Amino acid sequence: MDRFRSVLVLMVFLLITAAQFSLVSAQTKITIGYAAVSPRTTPLYLAQEQGLFAKYGLDPKIVLVRAAATLVATLVTGEMDVGYTGGTSVLGAAGQGSYLKILSSISSTLTHTLVAHPSFKRAEELRGKCFGIQNPGGTTWINTILALEHVGLDYKRDNINLLAIGDSVLVGQALEAGRVDAAVLDGALVRRLRSKGFTIIAELQPAKIPLLSQAIVVSPEFLQKRPDIAEKLLMTLVESLAYSMSPANKAVVIKTMMRKFQIADPVVAEEGYQDYLSGVERRPIPMVDGMRNIRRLLATLNPKIASVKVEDLIDSRLIRKLDENGFIDKIAASYGLK
């Protein structure tokens, strides 16, 4: 009898092990690249750390590529499966003849803030000064140009120097260190600088300036050959957004933001969290108007972009399917959201 029990226990153990191995092996490996560290990458971090990718059968390798142009190039060549980047880089690639597809976007307006060194109090004082950006023609460049337009400035006319620094975290650090005079930042990064006495020149969110920012981007080939994986990716994003917006998960989200964005002050982190909530969409459906705004500005650098049809760069069929079949609302309800 003891021998029988031992054999039975061994069989059960082998069955459980086989099931676990089968589950792991069933996970689809994909590579996801993102070009900048900012509050809008929070859903990506949470999806990885909270096991949401695994829930939908995905095993991602997430890579920071510190240049949107480089990230786009890896999508075009197939080195990277998915890009977590803005509409700016997608339009830039289209201007060079490489058309990618935007499947979703977590925000449709510019939610950033124009922040300046404490010695500057008004927008007009920034004429002839230095702004930090990631790179010319990139998303932070677009954000900066739109912010300058909003406060009545023009970087060419007003001799404003746009200095390439790196992603938003690095730009914020450069502003804090006095390497640049101003920058256009968002969320927790703004709160950190405000707490140190830096001047808030303009809050841009109330202006509702159309802008398609952080998005899920793939090549047409990936979408054609692996539509099931693309849909699972969007399901993960939808749940990660719902997770991040749920009051029950507030402590986890704030802790993640503090760690990723190097914030030590809980008060600053709390304010950054509130900014994040007001800047993301529960339904991450990409909007054409935001892409048209980007096209208008990029065309000043590359006239070929003026002829790009932005409608050709957006494929919202899968995310609209998830909306129409009730998946987005179902996930939201499971996290206590309306």
HELIX and SHEET records of a PDB file:
HELIX    1   1 ASP A    2  SER A   25  1                                  24    
HELIX    2   2 PRO A   39  THR A   41  5                                   3    
HELIX    3   3 THR A   42  GLU A   49  1                                   8    
HELIX    4   4 LEU A   52  LYS A   55  1                                   4    
HELIX    5   5 ALA A   68  THR A   77  1                                  10    
HELIX    6   6 GLY A   87  GLY A   95  1                                   9    
HELIX    7   7 ALA A  123  LEU A  126  5                                   4    
HELIX    8   8 THR A  139  HIS A  150  1                                  12    
HELIX    9   9 SER A  168  ALA A  177  1                                  10    
HELIX   10  10 GLY A  187  SER A  195  1                                   9    
HELIX   11  11 GLN A  205  ALA A  207  5                                   3    
HELIX   12  12 PRO A  220  LYS A  225  1                                   6    
HELIX   13  13 PRO A  227  MET A  245  1                                  19    
HELIX   14  14 PRO A  247  ASN A  249  5                                   3    
HELIX   15  15 LYS A  250  LYS A  260  1                                  11    
HELIX   16  16 PRO A  266  GLY A  279  1                                  14    
HELIX   17  17 VAL A  288  LEU A  298  1                                  11    
HELIX   18  18 PRO A  303  SER A  307  5                                   5    
HELIX   19  19 VAL A  310  LEU A  313  5                                   4    
HELIX   20  20 ARG A  317  GLU A  324  1                                   8    
HELIX   21  21 PHE A  327  SER A  334  1                                   8    
SHEET    1   A 5 LEU A  58  LEU A  64  0                                        
SHEET    2   A 5 THR A  28  TYR A  34  1                                        
SHEET    3   A 5 VAL A  82  THR A  85  1                                        
SHEET    4   A 5 ALA A 215  VAL A 218 -1                                        
SHEET    5   A 5 LYS A 101  SER A 105 -1                                        
SHEET    1   B 5 ASN A 161  ALA A 164  0                                        
SHEET    2   B 5 CYS A 130  ILE A 133  1                                        
SHEET    3   B 5 ALA A 182  LEU A 185  1                                        
SHEET    4   B 5 THR A 113  ALA A 116 -1                                        
SHEET    5   B 5 THR A 199  GLU A 203 -1                                        
END                                                                             
